[in-house]
Amino acid sequence: MQSSPSNSVAKPWPKPWLLQDAKAQFSALVDHALRGVPQHVTRRGKQAVVVLSQSDFDALQRSAGKPSKDNSNFIDHLLAIPKRPPSKRSSPRLQGVQGSQKEKEAFEVEFPRLEITLREVDFS
């Protein structure tokens, strides 16, 4: 069972709180969270919740609401993928595709063929 530190400056817990300890020492858990140290609580041996201060939660909400320069959205990520050079031939599979030749070639993907040798099966 974890106990709260006896001095006035609380140190972060080296391991998560057990649920029963978190209930019994909720004030200490909140004090740690208010000092900027997220408090992890387990239930039945599995991570259950994280308790953090309101200011940390607000900062987390703000950062989640707007993409940063380092964290672009998924569509930008997909558009940044390098395209392979267009092939010289026109594929018959692209006959019904609308758009320019460049757009059509973006749909064309070639996969390597597997060489499979068939074996005889006796059904008698």
MOTADA-V51492 format. One record per residue. NEAR is the number of other C-alpha atoms within 10 Angstrom. Layout:
near->{NEAR | NEAR}
//
This chain:
near->{6 | 12 | 12 | 14 | 12 | 7 | 7 | 6 | 10 | 15 | 13 | 16 | 17 | 6 | 11 | 21 | 23 | 20 | 19 | 13 | 17 | 20 | 13 | 12 | 15 | 13 | 12 | 16 | 25 | 17 | 17 | 22 | 20 | 17 | 14 | 14 | 19 | 20 | 22 | 20 | 22 | 18 | 12 | 8 | 10 | 10 | 14 | 13 | 14 | 13 | 17 | 20 | 18 | 12 | 11 | 16 | 13 | 11 | 12 | 11 | 11 | 11 | 11 | 11 | 9 | 11 | 11 | 10 | 7 | 6 | 11 | 11 | 12 | 9 | 8 | 10 | 10 | 9 | 9 | 9 | 8 | 7 | 9 | 9 | 9 | 14 | 10 | 7 | 7 | 13 | 11 | 7 | 10 | 14 | 9 | 8 | 12 | 9 | 10 | 8 | 12 | 11 | 12 | 18 | 21 | 12 | 11 | 13 | 7 | 6 | 5 | 5 | 6 | 6 | 6 | 6 | 6 | 6 | 6 | 6 | 6 | 5 | 4 | 3}
//
